[in-house]
Amino acid sequence: MNYIIILFSTATIVAGIIILVKPEIVFGLIRRNLESLGLHVLAVVIRIIIGIALIVWATKSKYPTTILIIGWISIAAASTLGIMGRVNFKRLMSWALSVAPSFGRIGGLLAILFGSFLIHAVI
């Protein structure tokens, strides 16, 4: 399970670095796939997988309570995204892309910090 967490964390760090250096790569990818059902499904499935991995691995981590809470938040986020439907998901993503020019780089930095924390917590 920790390999799933490490893989997710590494991808999060890489995405954060790309957002810091050239944000349009990540935001353009999301924008181009906004109409795709696959983006919505991927958003839900990734959160479920990482949530389960975090919950299962929490007791073996350096911060069991924190990792457990993050896992449950991930499951709750997946449930919310799944329940909200396609129209509201597209609306949410459009809003996020509209604030990306102002806050994207801050989000990139937070992604790097979050991914780094998860790796630190499970290794």
C-alpha positions as CSV (number, residue, x, y, z in Angstrom):
1,M,0.0,0.0,0.0
2,N,2.8,2.4,0.7
3,Y,3.9,2.1,-2.9
4,I,0.5,3.5,-4.0
5,I,1.0,6.4,-1.6
6,I,4.6,7.0,-2.7
7,L,3.5,6.9,-6.4
8,F,0.6,9.3,-5.8
9,S,2.9,11.6,-3.7
10,T,5.6,11.6,-6.4
11,A,3.0,12.5,-9.1
12,T,1.7,15.3,-6.9
13,I,5.2,16.7,-6.4
14,V,5.9,16.5,-10.1
15,A,2.6,18.2,-10.9
16,G,3.3,20.9,-8.3
17,I,6.8,21.5,-9.9
18,I,5.2,21.8,-13.4
19,I,2.6,24.2,-12.1
20,L,5.3,26.3,-10.5
21,V,7.5,26.4,-13.7
22,K,4.9,26.3,-16.5
23,P,1.3,26.2,-15.1
24,E,-0.4,26.1,-18.5
25,I,0.9,22.5,-19.0
26,V,-1.3,21.1,-16.2
27,F,-4.1,23.6,-16.5
28,G,-4.2,23.3,-20.3
29,L,-4.4,19.5,-19.9
30,I,-7.4,19.8,-17.6
31,R,-9.0,22.5,-19.9
32,R,-8.7,20.2,-22.9
33,N,-10.2,17.3,-21.1
34,L,-13.0,19.2,-19.2
35,E,-15.7,17.7,-21.4
36,S,-14.3,14.2,-21.0
37,L,-16.2,11.7,-18.7
38,G,-12.7,10.2,-18.1
39,L,-11.6,13.3,-16.2
40,H,-14.5,13.1,-13.8
41,V,-14.1,9.3,-13.3
42,L,-10.4,9.7,-12.8
43,A,-10.9,12.4,-10.2
44,V,-13.2,10.1,-8.2
45,V,-11.3,6.8,-8.6
46,I,-7.9,8.3,-7.7
47,R,-9.4,9.8,-4.5
48,I,-10.9,6.5,-3.6
49,I,-7.7,4.5,-4.2
50,I,-5.5,7.0,-2.3
51,G,-8.1,7.3,0.5
52,I,-8.2,3.5,1.0
53,A,-4.4,3.3,0.8
54,L,-4.0,6.0,3.4
55,I,-6.6,4.5,5.8
56,V,-5.0,1.0,5.5
57,W,-1.4,2.4,5.9
58,A,-2.2,5.0,8.6
59,T,-1.2,2.8,11.6
60,K,2.2,2.1,10.0
61,S,2.9,5.8,9.3
62,K,4.7,8.4,11.4
63,Y,1.5,10.4,11.9
64,P,-1.3,7.8,12.1
65,T,-4.1,10.1,13.1
66,T,-3.3,12.7,10.4
67,I,-2.9,10.1,7.7
68,L,-6.2,8.5,8.7
69,I,-8.0,11.9,8.6
70,I,-6.5,12.7,5.2
71,G,-7.6,9.2,4.0
72,W,-11.2,9.8,5.1
73,I,-11.2,13.3,3.6
74,S,-10.1,11.8,0.3
75,I,-13.0,9.3,0.5
76,A,-15.4,12.1,1.3
77,A,-14.1,14.1,-1.6
78,A,-14.5,11.2,-4.0
79,S,-18.1,10.7,-2.7
80,T,-18.9,14.4,-3.2
81,L,-17.4,14.5,-6.7
82,G,-19.3,11.3,-7.6
83,I,-22.6,12.5,-6.2
84,M,-22.4,16.1,-7.7
85,G,-22.8,14.9,-11.3
86,R,-21.2,15.9,-14.5
87,V,-22.7,19.3,-14.9
88,N,-21.6,20.5,-11.4
89,F,-18.2,18.8,-11.8
90,K,-17.6,20.7,-15.0
91,R,-18.8,23.9,-13.3
92,L,-16.4,23.3,-10.4
93,M,-13.5,22.6,-12.7
94,S,-14.3,25.7,-14.8
95,W,-14.3,27.8,-11.6
96,A,-11.0,26.3,-10.5
97,L,-9.5,27.0,-13.9
98,S,-10.7,30.6,-13.7
99,V,-8.8,31.2,-10.5
100,A,-5.7,29.3,-11.6
101,P,-4.0,32.3,-13.1
102,S,-4.1,34.1,-9.7
103,F,-3.6,31.1,-7.3
104,G,-2.1,28.4,-9.5
105,R,1.5,28.8,-8.4
106,I,0.4,28.8,-4.7
107,G,-1.5,25.5,-5.4
108,G,1.7,24.1,-7.0
109,L,3.7,24.9,-4.0
110,L,1.0,23.4,-1.7
111,A,1.0,20.3,-3.9
112,I,4.8,19.9,-3.5
113,L,4.5,20.3,0.3
114,F,1.6,17.9,0.5
115,G,3.3,15.2,-1.6
116,S,6.5,15.6,0.4
117,F,4.6,15.3,3.7
118,L,3.0,12.1,2.5
119,I,6.3,10.6,1.5
120,H,7.9,11.6,4.8
121,A,4.9,10.1,6.7
122,V,5.0,6.7,5.0
123,I,8.7,6.0,4.6
